[in-house]
Amino acid sequence: MIDYAAILSRRYEGKEWTLDGDDYTGLTWMSDTSKPSKATLDGFWESVQQDIAEEVTAKASAKASAIAKLGLTADEVAALLS
């Protein structure tokens, strides 16, 4: 399933729109630019998925790096934060 909200948030930052539901048919474009077509948004989906995956990987790497620098295990860090 294509996440139109994710695409719009990432590729049309600063534009005004609403999305009723998860489908393109629920998109109401309120900006003064032309509403992107379904095909255009669908074309962005693969790159947006890649962006999201890279962000998840970067966050996990940063967490692992911080834990390693502390010299603690993940369980010990969790215990500190609970």
Secondary structure in CASP SS format (residue, H / E / C, confidence):
PFRMAT SS
TARGET T0000
AUTHOR 0000-0000-0000
METHOD secondary structure of the structure
MODEL  1
M C 1.00
I C 1.00
D C 1.00
Y H 1.00
A H 1.00
A H 1.00
I H 1.00
L H 1.00
S H 1.00
R H 1.00
R H 1.00
Y C 1.00
E C 1.00
G C 1.00
K C 1.00
E C 1.00
W E 1.00
T E 1.00
L E 1.00
D C 1.00
G C 1.00
D C 1.00
D C 1.00
Y H 1.00
T H 1.00
G H 1.00
L E 1.00
T E 1.00
W E 1.00
M C 1.00
S C 1.00
D C 1.00
T C 1.00
S C 1.00
K C 1.00
P C 1.00
S C 1.00
K H 1.00
A H 1.00
T H 1.00
L H 1.00
D H 1.00
G H 1.00
F H 1.00
W H 1.00
E H 1.00
S H 1.00
V H 1.00
Q H 1.00
Q H 1.00
D H 1.00
I H 1.00
A H 1.00
E H 1.00
E H 1.00
V H 1.00
T H 1.00
A H 1.00
K H 1.00
A H 1.00
S H 1.00
A H 1.00
K H 1.00
A H 1.00
S H 1.00
A H 1.00
I H 1.00
A H 1.00
K H 1.00
L H 1.00
G C 1.00
L C 1.00
T C 1.00
A H 1.00
D H 1.00
E H 1.00
V H 1.00
A H 1.00
A H 1.00
L H 1.00
L H 1.00
S C 1.00
END
